[in-house]
Amino acid sequence: MASARSGPVLIAGAGIGGLTAAACLLQAGIDVEVYEQAPVLSEVGAGIQISANAGRVYRHLGLMDAVRAAGAEPALYRFRMFDTGEVLQTIPLGSGYEARHGVPYVTIHRADLHALLVERVRALKPDAIRLGVGVSGYATNGREAELLTSRGPVRGAAVIGADGIRSVIRAQMLGDTLAEYTGDCVWRAMVQTPDLPPEHQSNCVDIWVGPHRHAVTYPLRGGALTNFVGCVEYDGVPEDGWTIARPWAEMQADFAGWHPMIGALIHHAARDACYRWSLRIRPPVQSWTDGRVTLLGDAAHPTLPYMAQGAAMAVEDAVILARCLASTDVARALSAYQHARLARTTRIVTESTANRALFHQPDRDRLQAAFAARDMNAERSAWLFSYDPVTEGIQTG
Ligand SMILES: Cc1cc2nc3c(=O)[nH]c(=O)nc-3n(C[C@H](O)[C@H](O)[C@H](O)COP(=O)(O)OP(=O)(O)OC[C@H]3O[C@@H](n4cnc5c(N)ncnc54)[C@H](O)[C@@H]3O)c2cc1C
């Protein structure tokens, strides 16, 4: 195993991807150190959907009961017309989904998921996470890897860049500059569900599709909260962080004339807690590994969130990488990991981008026609939800 040879695996970034990788590696008996630039561990106030392909990783880590207890289990996933609410397609969730896929579909507050992962990592190694340590680059040779941090260089068996869409590990490896603006911005807000009129309280994941924009709504914390995300096409927008508040009236104007449930959600959103930021992306690459250094999550394959799979890909990456490192030497393991992940992550990124056009058709007729031609349940069940990264075959030989 990697730890037995030349020190710990060094992980840059304690987001969902970095922490899941740390937990999977520690559980496999491989030592890790996680370096996070933030002085305090935290996550933004937003929801995250956990589909079965990611849920299997949390089950593998012994976290599924806690994830369920902290989250909500919506009954149905619906694609709906932006103004009338007409249901265009459904994906059954709830007990039928769990019976089919072996794990439930859970929606959870990001902070709750992050806290569970921190707890799991610390239970396996109390001092694994080093806070307030910025990473600036790496070095690698045949015998070891080095992570360059604000506290000086650290040596280990391998480096994993799990430092998100602005990854400095990726910038050094691939020479990238800032990821490209996609033309879409995202609003996020959260509402206390009991504040909503009963007819607008829902136990579904709803994707509201409309001309040049769409919205996503779903329950969190057992239904106590309702999450709102609004994705809008804009020509050039400066915001570049998840925590930049914008005037509530701008969010309301962006969804004027939409279904009364969207109107009610926006009406009840806290006026000083409506956040908007630009979505950025990079085209998929064919390699994200350099010697004993590799990338994971948004650092490796940033995506539009239009299949709700960014974090899911990061946790799939995490368990596959841990399985590879547990079964062979570092060079072979990183190569096997990348080989196992390239086609699937490229497909998810590509299909997520294609969903922008599907969701943002310019009028009602084209929206109806586009959805009539699809069977989202069959499509996603066949390859997306059915993937099991805990048992998927890997070639390390
Ligand atoms: C609107 C929206 C909705 C989404 N919904 C879903 C969903 O429902 N389901 C889903 O699966 N995905 C979803 N995603 C995608 C998901 O949020 C991301 O793909 C996921 O957070 C990526 O995790 P990560 O660990 O790779 O990166 P990040 O979460 O960005 O974590 C990176 C970490 O690295 C740290 N870091 C960065 N630079 C440095 C440095 N130089 N030194 C040290 N530390 C550093 C950061 O502080 C951070 O803690 C959504 C995204 C958006 C925008």
The ligand as a Gaussian input file, in Angstrom:
#p B3LYP/6-31G(d) Opt

LIG

0 1
 C      -25.988000      25.295000      -8.178000
 C      -25.226000      24.037000      -7.980000
 C      -25.918000      22.909000      -7.581000
 C      -25.243000      21.695000      -7.454000
 N      -25.959000      20.605000      -7.084000
 C      -25.333000      19.406000      -7.034000
 C      -26.064000      18.233000      -6.692000
 O      -27.278000      18.286000      -6.428000
 N      -25.416000      17.038000      -6.681000
 C      -24.075000      16.944000      -6.960000
 O      -23.522000      15.840000      -6.958000
 N      -23.342000      18.059000      -7.266000
 C      -23.936000      19.271000      -7.295000
 N      -23.212000      20.390000      -7.592000
 C      -21.757000      20.272000      -7.864000
 C      -20.926000      20.237000      -6.600000
 O      -21.252000      21.305000      -5.769000
 C      -19.428000      20.286000      -6.926000
 O      -19.158000      19.503000      -8.056000
 C      -18.632000      19.754000      -5.727000
 O      -18.775000      20.620000      -4.630000
 C      -17.153000      19.604000      -6.082000
 O      -16.465000      19.167000      -4.945000
 P      -14.881000      19.303000      -4.851000
 O      -14.528000      18.717000      -3.517000
 O      -14.262000      18.769000      -6.064000
 O      -14.590000      20.867000      -4.872000
 P      -15.027000      22.011000      -3.852000
 O      -16.332000      21.714000      -3.212000
 O      -14.895000      23.296000      -4.588000
 O      -13.908000      21.951000      -2.694000
 C      -12.588000      22.399000      -2.929000
 C      -11.925000      22.646000      -1.578000
 O      -10.554000      22.971000      -1.793000
 C      -10.220000      24.115000      -1.046000
 N       -9.137000      24.807000      -1.757000
 C       -9.218000      25.463000      -2.943000
 N       -8.030000      25.967000      -3.287000
 C       -7.164000      25.615000      -2.306000
 C       -5.783000      25.852000      -2.082000
 N       -5.030000      26.553000      -2.954000
 N       -5.209000      25.363000      -0.954000
 C       -5.942000      24.621000      -0.059000
 N       -7.262000      24.398000      -0.202000
 C       -7.870000      24.869000      -1.315000
 C      -11.510000      24.917000      -1.001000
 O      -11.493000      25.858000       0.080000
 C      -12.528000      23.814000      -0.810000
 O      -12.707000      23.457000       0.541000
 C      -23.852000      21.621000      -7.701000
 C      -23.152000      22.770000      -8.071000
 C      -23.824000      23.960000      -8.214000
 C      -23.056000      25.170000      -8.635000

